[in-house]
Amino acid sequence: MLRRILIAGMVSALALLPLPITAQADTAAATVVPIRVTGDPAKRFNLVILGDGYTAADMPKFRADVDKHMNVLFTIEPYKSYRNYMNVYSVEIPSPESGVSCDPDLTSPKRNTPLHMAFWEGCDPQGVQRALVLDDSAATTYANLVPGTTASNRQILAIANSTTYGGVGGTYATASGGNAMSSLITPHELGHSLGGLQDEYDYYARGVRGDAYTDGEPDSVHHTLLTEQQMTQQQKKWWRWLGEPSESGGTIGRYESGMYSGTGVWRPSAHSIMKTLGYYYDQVGREDMVKSISAKTSIVQDSTPTTKTIGADRVVWVVPMHPNSHQLTITWTVDGKALAANGQQLDLRQLNLKAGRHKVTATVADPTDFVRDPAIRQALTATRSWNVDTTVKTPPTTTALDFADTTETDRPLGGDEVVFADTTHPTNQVVPVQWALDGKALPTAANDVDLKGLKLTGSHTVTAKVGGKTRSWTVDATDPSTDYKLSDSLVTVHRADGTNEYVYNGPFTMKLTAADDRTGSLVSEFRTDGDGWFNYFGWPTDSSQPWHFTPSGTEIDHLVYGKLGKPRLSPWDDATPSYGQHTIEYRTTDAAGNTAAAKSFQVNLLPAPPACTTTITGRHDGALVVRDGVTCLDHAQLNGAIVVQPGASLVATSSTITGGVTATAANAVELLDTTVRGAASIAGTAQDLTIVGGSVTGALSVSGSHTGSRQPVVAGITVAGALSCVGNTPAPSNIAAPNTVRGGSFGQC
């Protein structure tokens, strides 16, 4: 079976997949479950999710996996704005065995499952472990169980009962169900399968940087050989987006590497979901996905029939699609002349047309600012035209006034959503919709209402009445909340603006916890220093663990996660430690689509102390002379003075020193969240002088240090005596963590 695949974290290729071919899929036990139905599947884009390797006993797990994948998907644009264009169905297929083949290794068993899903490109020793493939013909057979869906109006997504990272994109998309990052594999693979987007990786196989790109100008909409100037001059590729802040972080420009090549080809953003799972599509990818989703349905769902001439004594109408985030525009013309009407219905009797023949045209267009390419904009536009003859008489109709289609009423609406109610269409009257908010009439009779304009907060009820029929929706306009928990810091500074700043000198963790006033999914995100919003999924190896920040990042399976500051993906990316001050913002989106305003805190990351050669813990009685090496006090209680001799180093962490500290020409002195009961005199430090948190009950003198490019730090400490800083090069910094000094400050501090 030959087909094109794009692998999560890997390469697109023509691959001969050695999968068993199903002669006839047994569909008798399969069950179609509507997950989200927004309209007639024949008129919608349908996402059909198939499960594989889930036994009957595993089915609750499959449902939870589907729920997680969809909850994340609909927080990502353009899926969030175009949710009403999509129906989502799952097909529950009980498997004889639990799990899928060759998971995670080639030595793992081959399992009997309905879709024959398997890692390693189908258990191929020459394949790629993350390539999770399936039996195409079986997938088609099961997808065909969903009435009204066809290959032209659906996308198949197969989810495997696995916690191993993996997936592919191509004709069908696949993803593992239960990995910490699985729900992010899905939008990435849909980028391939639905949008035709390419991978932006700079490697063919993880851990091995790709060779230079040597082919011609790529067909890919988000890869090029052109410079920014050439793109602008030739009006090619993403020239319309150049210089814009990227939705995935940074600025839309020209960034080298992509399509598995390390050099010689360029992409629009430093990172997007097609390069790094967790970020959004950038504008170039998002525009392409809008085009692809819209192409699976029709922007005009229905209209007065256009096949024969109509009279001027009737109402003509169009039924457009209804994006969740904005309203489509409808313009009407008669004989090419624009009318003031802009609704879905036009009463020709009110136009007083002259006797004879006329042409009436309705143009429905999507004004989304996600699209700048005129060709795509044109594809998001549709017209319907009617030949009108004033001599034709319309026979009377008895069509009852009723709703034809509405926004689903079984879920809360978000505070910025568009709610719609389409009606039946008698030929002899315009059917108004009577809208009310909490029982109070709204000043519109249109078929949709943009709730953003109402600026709602809290909980509300919106009703629509047509004739004697009523529909009601609950509006959830309450934002979710997010709390963060960090690992213990050296010192915490409570800033005047109400935010906190935390000082660390090494790795730290962050756990985000979301809450809402209603049940339903909560998806949290964070970003660092104004970069792109990143999905908070826990930690790649365990979704229950907090996120790990380190100065240079943590390598996991040949990818790098958690570098504070400028992100780093591949091991060969810039590993320069991200010391200094950073701002971390965080927020959450709830099940209704409300995204809370971001909150933030600051982190100041100091270089790590030197490695210990001697470590003291617990109680130690008597004076201590540090003659050489690095002596560390780790949660120690030292009863006696400390003397640090030239060239030696002292690092005291969360310790108590009773007797004072004297250091002369030491290599390094670090007092971290440490109490010194007595005076401290530190002179002539050569490389590293860091005093953060804790207290000194006597005077503190810091003098004559010459630490080169590493600035001394004296911050967040309480000094009962005087604080004197003299002759230090460079001068000490308090890193915005003020010291509390009772005996007065002198010199550079």
Secondary structure, 3 states (H helix, E strand, C coil): CEEEEEECCCCEEEEECCCCCCCCCCCCCCEEEEEECCCCHHHCEEEEEEEECCCCCCHHHHHHHHHHHHHHHCCCCCCCCCHHHEEEEEEECCCCCCCCECCCCCCCCCCCCCCCCECHHHHCCCCCCCCCECCHHHHHHHHCCCCCCCCCCEEEEEEECCCCCCEEEECCEEEECCCCCHHHHHHHHHHHHCCCCCCCCCEEECCEECCECCCCCCCCCCCECCCHHHHHHHCCCCHHHCCCECCCCCECCCEEEECCEEEEEEECCCCCCCCCCCCCCCHHHHHHHHHHHHHCCCCEEEECCCCCCECCCCEEEEEECCCCCCCCEEEEEECCEECCCCCCEEEHHHHCCCCCEEEEEEEEECCCCCCCCHHHHHHCEEEEEEEEECCCCCCCCCCCCCEEEECCCCCCEECCCEEEEEECCCCCCCCCCEEEECCEECCCCCCEEEHHHHCCCEEEEEEEEECCEEEEEEEEECCCEEEEEECCCCEEEECCCCCEEEEECCCEEEEEEEECCCCCCEEEEEEECCCCCEECCCECCECCCCEEEECCCEEECCEEECECCCCCCCCCCCCCCCCEEEEEEEEEEECCCCECCCEEEEEEECCCCCCCCEEEEEEEECCEEECCCEEEEEEEEEECCEEECCCCEEEEECCEEECCEEEECCCEEEEEEEEEECCEEEECCCCEEEEEEEEECCCEEEECCECCCCCCEEECCEECCCEEEECCECCCECCCCCCEECCCEEECC
